[in-house]
Amino acid sequence: MTAALLFVAFVALMLAGVPIGAALGLAGAAAIAVANADSQWFGLLAVPQNFFAGLGKYPLLAIPMFVLVGSIFDRSGVALRLVNLAVSIVGRGPGMLPLVVVAVAMFLGGISGSGPATAAAVGGVMIVAMSRAGYPAPFSAAVVGAAASIDILIPPSVAFIVYSVLVPGASVPALFAAGMIPGILAGLALIVPAVWLSRRHGMGTHEMHQPRPAFWKSLREASWGLAAPVLILGGMRAGWFTPTEAAVVAVFYGLFVGMVVHRTISVRDLFPILRESGELSAVILLVVSLAGIFAFSLSTLGVIDPITRAIVGSGLGEYGVLALLILLLIITGMFLDGISIFLIFVPLMAPIMQHYQWDPVWFGVLLTLNVALGQFTPPMAVNLMVSSRIAGVRIEQTSRWVGWFLVAMCMVMLAVVIWPPLALWLPQRLGY
């Protein structure tokens, strides 16, 4: 009865339009109250305790810092300089601008690890350029939204940090390393339909008439942006700082580039940057802390064990269960954001992962690939919302093009399922 109350209350609150974090916390608190009704409500002390416990984890300190890094580099003009460098390398022609979008989005993923931030930075530069070159606005929005989803795979990644908190057996450095090869493969997979669709439908016909930027000048202007992932990832690998400390280093490096080198950020801009990143970080961390109450209810009320036994005993087999979980995550990804999916489903899936002895790092990469799909799968597609707003189109207008990119990402997911070394080789090689 208590378990039924937990899920019924959560679904009812969601349908009533209550924010996801509040729905998780209220449902968990209600279940705890009912379960401890005979103990004079002392059991409700678990609510504030788990609210704090869900937030008081050292790796979570990196989240507001990486969110701030995304805001800083968004305003520093780094994206524009990287675009010019990429265009100077690949040249002009049909399909080249979509290729540049994916390449720059992958590179920015090594700085901020935030899909919406990259969609805003790349979209603000590239959608206008693609429009001038003859690309339809819905296609441009679809390319930017899909390309930005790669950012949660390429380190540093906010999603991997949250997963490491929920699954103690998966360290942040191991997850960062594991996401590198699948992230690169996802980028290459998105380039194929982007270029093919451009040439098949005759897009970008005006692109060839635009001048090609000078390579050495573009390289010189983009050098500070190019050095950012080297500093962040190289410093972590060299042992100079932890992932959390790397986020702080990235913030000061971004401020130096924006305020001293490019001079695109002034002292007056600091308050809007801090306010924007503070609001987003507060939302993420509040959802994480409230989800701690929900997770406590799941574990103490005996809800997880019956669900695990039912799934394992369904007769589907190991790969059948894995396919069922992936399908469930793809469907929920259409309606929930990535952080919420991790907080709701990882506690439920962790016992299944342990039963089949799946590697927690490999499983984390699979879950993150599902979240990446959800970031540009309508109707709840955060990256696509950002890029569509910049392009001035409705999300449903992009559906014609989004399907091709979803197929490409699904192929990468299938490759990681069939051949786990795609995710595990690099962390093992680096000794994680």
N, C-alpha and C positions, 0 to 999 in steps of 0.2 A: 504493500500500500504506500509506504513512504517513498519507495523507488518510483512508483507510478506518479506520485505527487511531484517529485523532482522534475521529471521530464514533461509532465502535463503543464506544470507551472511555467517552465521555461518556454515551451512552445506557445502557450497562451500569451505570455508577456511579449514574445517576439511578434505574434500576430497583431497584438494591440499597439505595436509601434514603439515599444520600449527599446531603448538602445541596447545593443548586445551585451555590453559590460554589466549594465544594471540588471538585465534579465538573468544573466548568470549568477550574479550575487544574490538577488532576491529569491530565485528558485532554490539556490543552495541553502540560504538562511532559513527559508520556510521548511525545507526537508529536515534540517538540523533541529529546528524548533519542535516539529512533530515527533521526531525520534526521541527527543529528550523531554517530552511533556511531563513525565513522571518524576523528573529529578529537579523539580522546582525551577526549571529554566536555567540551571547552572550550565547546561550544555551549550547554551547560546554564547558562552565565553569563547567557544571555538570560532565564532564568526570574526571578531576583531583580531584574534590570534592568527588566523589563516589569511586574513586581509594583509596583515603586516608580513607574514611569512612568504606570501606570494610575491611581495615587492622587494623584500630584503635579501636579494641575491646579487652577489658581486658582478656577474656577467651582464646583468641588466643595466649597469651604469653606462655601458657602451652605447645603448640605444639612443638616449638624448644627444650624445656627442655625434654619432653618425648622422642623425637627423639634422643636426646643426651644420655638419659638413656639407650635406646635400643643399641646404639653403644658401650657404656661403658660395659654393661653386656654381650654383644656379645663377647668382647675381654677379659673379666675377668675370664673366665673359669667356670662361675656359671652353665652354661648348662650341662657341662660334669659331674659336681658333683651332679646335680639334677638327671641326667640319672642314675648314679651309685646308688643313693639312691632308685630310683624307681625300678631298676632291683633287688636290694636287698630285696624289699618288695614283688613284684609280682613273682619273681623267673624266671627261664629259661623254655623255652618250645615253641612250635609252637604258634605264635600269640602274644607272650608276648612283643616282641620288638615293634611292631606297637602300642600296648596298652601303652607302655612307651612313645612313640613319642607323642601320643595325651595328655597323662597326663602331661608331661613336657611342652608341648606347652601351655596348659591351665594355668599352673602355671606361665610361663613367661609372659603370657598375663596380669597378675597382676602386672607386673613390667614396661613394656614398652608400651603395647597397639599398637604395630606395627606388622602387619602380615609379611611383607618382612623381618624385622629384626629377628623375631622368626624363620622364614623359614631358614635364613642363620645360626643362632646360633644352632638350633636343627639339621638341615640338615648336617651341618659340622661335627657333632658328630655321628649322628645316621645312616646316609646313608652308611657310611663305615662299621659300625658295622652290619647293616642289610645285607650288601653284604657278609660279612664273614659268617653270619649265614645261607645264602642260599636264601635270598629274592631277586627277580628280581629287577633290578635298576628302571624300570618304575613304579613298584608297590611302592617301597620305596619313589620315588619322589612324587607320588600321595598322599601317606599317609602324608608326611611332608607338602605338599602344602595345603591339606585340613585341617590338624590339626592347622596350623598357622593362618587360617582364623578366628578361634575362638577368636583370640586376640582382635579384634575390638569390641567384645561383652563384654568381661570380663574387668572391669575397672582396670586401667585407659585406656580410649579409645580416640584416636585422632578423630575418626569419630563422637563420641558423642559430643566432644567439638565443632566441626564445626557445627553440627546440632543445638546445643544450641544457637549458634550465629545467625543462620538463623530463629529459632523459639523461640521467647522470652518467650513463655509459658512453655518451658521445661528447667529446670535448670540442670547444670552439675551434682550436687550430685544426683538428682532424676534419671537422665539417667544412671549414673554409677550404682546405686542400681538396676534399672530396668533391666540392662543387665546381672546381675549376674546369676539368675536362668536360663534364656534362654541360656546363655553361657555354663553353666554346662551341661544342657540338650543336647546342640549341641555336646559337647565333648563325652558324653555317647553314643549319637546316632552314632558318627563316630567310636567309639570303636567296636560296634557290627559288621559292615561289615568288618572292618580291621581284627578282629580276625577270623571271619567266613571265609573270603576269604583265609587267611593264612592257615587255617586247611583244607579247601576244596581242595586247590591246592598243598598241601604238602610243603608249604614254611617253612623256618626256621628249617629244619631238623638238621642242624649243631649247632643250638643254645643250645641244651641240653648238649652238650659236653664242653661248656665253663664254667669257674668257676663263682660262684655266689658271688658278693661282700659282705663283712661283713657288717651287718646292722649298728652296732653302730659306726663303723669307717666312713661309708658313711653318716650317720646322722650328725656326728660331722663336716665333711668336707662341707656338704651342708647347715649347720645351718645359715650361713650368707646370703645365697640366700633365704632360707625359711623366714627369718625375713623381707625381703624387702617389700613384699605385706602387711605384718602386719603393718609395719611402715607407708607405704603410705596410705592405706585404713583406718587403725585404727586411724592414726593422723587426717585424714579428718573427720572421724566420731566423734572423741573426741573434735573437734573444735580447735585443735592446729594450723591448717593451712588450707587455701583454696585449691581447686584443683590446682590452678596455683602455689601456694607456695609449695604444695606437690611435684610438678615436680622438683623444685629447690632442695628440701630436698633429693629427690631420686638421683639427679645428684651427690651431695656430698657424699651420702651414697655409691653409686656405685664406686666413685673414691676411697673412703676409703677401700672398700672391695678389689678392684682390685690392688691398689698400696701398701696398708699396710698389709692386711690380706693374700691374695693369692699371692701377688707380681707378678701378670701376666701382669700388666700394668706399664710401666716405664715412666719417664718424656718425653722421646723421642717419646713415642706412643701418647702423648696428641695431638700433632698437627694433625696427620692423623685422629684421632677420631673427633676433632673439625671441621676439613675440611669436612669430610664425612657427619657429621650431619648438618653442616651449609649449604652445598649444597642442601641436601634433604629438610631442613626446608625452604630454600629460594624458592625452586620450589613450595612447598605446599602453602606458604603464598602469593607468586606472583599470583598463580592461584586464590586464595581466593579474593585478591584485584581486579584483573581484572574481576572476576565474579560479583563483586559489581556493575560494570558498566552495565553488561548484566542484572542483576536483576533490576536496576533502570529503564532501558529501558522497561522491561516487565511491571513494575508497573505504569509508567507514560504514556506509549503509549496506555494503555487500551487493552493490549494483553491478560491478564490473565482472565478478566471477560468473554469474549466470549467463551474461551476454557472451563472455569468452567461451564458455562451455557450449553454448548453442551454436556459435559460429564454427568452432573447431569440430563439433560433432555433426555438422550439417552434411558431411559426406562429399563436400566439394573438393577436398584435397588441398595441398599447400598452395598450388598456383591458382586454383579456383577461388580460394579465400583471398589471395592477393588481388586477383582480378575484381572480386566483389568490393574490396576496400578501395581500389583505385576508382572504380565506377562511382562509389558512394562519394568519394572526395571530389570527383569532377562535377557531380550534380550539385553538391553543397557549395562548391566553388563558384557556381553561377549566382549564388545568393548571399554568401558571406565573404568577408575579407579574410586574407591569409592568416593574420594573427589569431582571429577568432577560431578559424578551423583548427589551428594547432592546439589552442587552449581547450577546445571542446573534445577533439577526437584523439589526441595523443594519449591522454590517460586511459581511454577505452582500448586503444590499439596496442599499447605497450605490453599487456599480458599476451596478446596474440603473437606479437613479435618475439617475445621470450619463448613461447611454446614451440614455435617453428625454428627458433635459434637464428633468426635473421640478424644480420649485422646492424646494430643501431645507427651507424654512420650511413650505411647504404640505404637503410629505410628512411632516414632523414632526408637524403637527397631525393628519393622517390616522392616523399610527401611535399617537398619544396617544389619539385617539378609540377605536381598537381596544383599547388598554390599559384605558380607562375601561369599555368593555363587559365586559372580563374581570374587573373588580373586583366585578361582581355577577352573573357567570355561573357557576353551579355546574359542577363540584364545587369548584374552587379559586377561591373568591370571597372575597377578604379583607374587603371591606366588609360583605358579607352574613354572614360569620362573626361579625363584631363585633355587628351589629344583631340577628342571630338569638340570640346569647348573651344580650344584654340583654333581648330579648323572651321568652326561655325556650322557644324552638321549635327544631326541627331545620331545617337548610337545605332539605331536600327538601320541607318543608311550604310553603315560599315559592314553589315552582316554578309554581304556578297563576297567581301574580300577576307574577312576574318577567318572563315572556315578553312581556307587554304593554309593559313598559319597555324591553326589548331592541329591540322593533320600533321604538319611538319614537326611540331612539338611532341605530339603523341608518338611519332616514330622515334624520337630521341628517348622518350620514356620507355618504349618497348626495348630499345637497345640496352638501356641500363638494367632493365629487368632480366633480360636474357644473358647479359654479360656483366656481372657486378664489378669486375676489375675496372670498368670505365670510371667508377666512383671510388674504388678502394685502392687502386694502384698507387696514386700519388701520395695519399696520406701514409701508406705503408712505406713508400720509398723515402719519405721525409722523416720517418720514425715516429709518427703520431700513433 
